Amino acid sequence: MSMKVTIDGITVDVEPGTSILNAARQIGGDIVPPAMCYYSKLAGSGGKCRTCLVKVTKGSEKDPRPMPKLVASCRTGVMDGMEVQNITSPEVVEARKGVVEMLLINHPLDCPVCDQAGECHLQDLGFEHGAAKTRYEFDRRTFEKIDIGDKIQLHMTRCILCYRCVFTADQITNTRLHGILNRGDHSEISTYISKAVDNDFSGNVIDVCPVGALTDKTFRFKNRVWFTKPVEAHRDCDKCCGKVTLWYKGEDVIRVTGRKDVYGEVEEFICNTCRFDKKKTADWVIEGPRKVSHQSVISANHYEFTPLPVVKTNPVLIEANKEQFERETRL
């Protein structure tokens, strides 16, 4: 038996037990709340970052009373007849602005040197909801960079404690050697007794990190994602699905990642062999270019130019078409 839920005036039928966030994802578009900690592939994720707050103006058909406070859409199940406001609620937009300000209290604005730039969800949120200045008057917390394995670097200063990497290591591997240490403002992701994270699927913590706290040391500082070309490929692998995205710079594969959906979530986790050891085109069966949203900075320099229709008898249109072509090819 399906349930009806209305989000920003759009009604959708969903299965019982569906969260408000996933109901919004069935609709798609701008009404989908942002999510920094929720990950549909990881059980128990969500409820940490509060960026997905929404306003429930009608609880259900049986109990139409509104919920007294904003709720986290990733952890709140829908009820039949529920009505929700996301971007149509000024209260939600203002609250989201405050959440982003809180996330940026300790997160450094070092986007120009961060390898996550162009793929960072916090960067997008900062652009959409960030305040011109912070009200925080104290020093930012800082940590020393550490290596949690020979190919993964942890920059805890950038971490927003979304717990995704902890859930990933806990659920797709047999052993977990890292987690949250300490409490409050001193909380940090770290390894126990200085052990390295060493298993066949440890590289997936890089893919699930929404900011630049966990980075690929083999790709670190080598290039910007908007200068690379993503290509879908696969191989026969005895450890994982073998379906990946290859990131090319010229003819060289400079990075391998899992395939991600429109919400930045990995479709299937991949092993370290595919991620770190197979960086030759000959190792893969190429499927074709990855489809990238034109709203993403990754799509820069990948647009196909379509000339304007030219009317031969009108020199003004001819000149305009010429200027556009020169401008597009120059970019």
ZIGIBEL-V636476 format. One record per backbone hydrogen bond with DSSP energy under -0.5 kcal/mol. NH is the residue of the N-H (numbers start at 0). CO is the residue of the C=O. Records with the same first field share a line. If there is no record, write none. Layout:
NH=CO, CO
This chain:
2=13
4=11
5=81
6=4, 9
7=5, 83
9=6
10=8
11=4
13=2
15=0
17=14
19=72, 75
20=72
22=18
23=19
24=20
25=21
26=22
27=23
30=27
31=28
32=30
41=38
42=40
44=41
52=49
53=70
54=84
55=53
56=54, 82
57=82
58=64
59=62
60=79
66=55
70=53
72=51, 70
74=71
75=71
76=74
77=17
80=3
81=3, 78
82=57
83=5
84=54
88=85
89=87
92=88
93=89
94=90
95=91
96=92
97=93
98=94
99=95
100=96
101=97
102=98
103=99
104=101
106=102
109=107
112=109
113=109, 110
116=113
118=115
120=118, 209
121=209
123=119
124=120
125=121
126=122
127=123
128=124
129=124, 125
145=153
147=145, 151
152=214
153=145
154=152, 212
155=153
157=154
158=155
166=162
167=163
168=164
169=165
170=166
171=167
172=168
178=189
180=178, 187
185=182
186=183
187=180
189=178
191=176
193=190
194=191
197=195
201=198
203=200
204=201
205=202
206=202
207=203
208=204
214=152, 212
216=150, 214
218=215
219=215
221=218
222=218
224=116
226=223
227=224
228=247
229=227
230=245
231=287
232=243
233=284
234=241
236=234
240=268
243=232, 241
244=256
245=230
246=254
247=228, 245
248=251
250=248
251=248
252=278
253=246, 251
254=246
256=244
258=242
260=264
263=260
266=258
271=199
274=270
275=271
276=271, 272
277=272
278=276
282=279
283=280
284=233
285=283
286=231
287=231
289=229
291=289
295=292
298=295
299=296
301=298
304=302
306=304
311=309
313=310
314=312
317=313
318=314
319=315
320=316
321=317
322=318
323=319
324=320
325=321
326=322
327=323
328=324
329=325
330=326
